[in-house]
Amino acid sequence: MSEPVEILSSAPADAVGTGTGGGSCGCNEHNEDVPVLDVRAIPHAVRHGAVFGAFDQIGPGGSLIIVAPHAPLPMLAQLSQRAPIETEFLTEGPIEWRVRITRTAA
C-alpha cells in the first residue's frame, strides 16, 4: 500500500528559487554540477528544440553535456547563434559523441 500524497496549493517558501540556472522547480532535488542530456532517444524532429530548452536553463559559465549519435555540428552552430559558447568534444564516436557546451556570456 502506498503512502498518501499531500497536494500543495503552492511550493513551500523555502523551495522557491533555490535552484541554479534559469529555472527552479522547487522539488528540493539537487542539480548535477554538469547536467547530461542524452538526445539519442529524442525524436529527430524535436531534438534541437529539446537541446535549446535545456541550454536556455544554463546560466553564464555553466555547462551542459549532450550525448548524440553523431557529431552535432549543425546544432552547435545554431547554439552559438543563441549565445556565445565554448565546446569540448569529450568522446568522438563511433557509437556516441559527448560534447560539453559551456555558455560563456548571457
N, C-alpha and C positions, 0 to 999 in steps of 0.2 A: 504494500500500500504506500502511495506517495504522500509526502508531506503537503499541507495546504500552502497555496501560493498567496502572498499578500500583494494586492493591487494598490499601487500608489497613484494619487492624482497628479503628482509631480515628483521630480527627482529629489532625494534628500539634499538639504542645503549644503552639506559637506561634500557632495559628489559633483556639484555643478562646477564646470570649468577647471577640473583638476587634471585634464589630460594635456598632452603636448600636441603641437601642430595646429591645424585649423579647426578641428572639431573634437569634442569630447562627449561621449555618450553617457557618462555618469554611471557606468556599470561597476565601477571600482576595480576593474581589472587593470593590470599594468601593461603599458605598451612595451613592446620589444625595443631594444636600442635601435635596431635597423629592421623594420618590417620586411618580410619576404613575401612577394606576390608571385605565385606560380600561375602563369597565364595559359599554360598548355591545356587546361581543362575548360577554359573560357571560349565560347564560340567565336570564331574569327570575326564575325560581323560586329561584335561588340567589344572585342579585345582591347582596341586602342582606347575606347571610352572608359573601360574599367581601369586601365593604367592611368589615364588622365585624372580620373576621380581620386585614385589613391595618391597620385603625385600632388594633387591640389591640397591634400591634408598634411603635406610635409612642409615644415617651416624652413626659412633660410638657414643653411648649414646642416640641415637634416638630410638623411639618405633613405632610399628605397632600393631594395634588391628585387629585380624581376628575374624569373626563370622562364625562358622561352624555348620553343622547338627549333629556332633558327636565329641567326644574328639579327636583332631587331633594329636595324639601321634606319628604316623609314620612320618608325615610331620615335626613335631617339631624335631624329631631325625635327619631328613635329613637337616634341617636348622642348627642344631648345628654342623654338619659336614662342613658346608659352612663358618661359623664364630661363635665365642663364643657368646652365647645368655643367657639371663635370661627370664624365663616365669612366668606369673602370670595369673591364671585362675580367671577371673572376674565373669563369670557365668558358672555353670556346669550343663547344661541340665535342664530338659529332652528334651526341644524343640530346644535349641541352646546352644552352647558353645562359650563364648567370652574369647579370650586369648590375653593378652598383651605380645608382644615379643619385647625385648629390645636387641639391638646389643651392646655388652659390649666392643668390640675392632674391629679394621679394618679387 
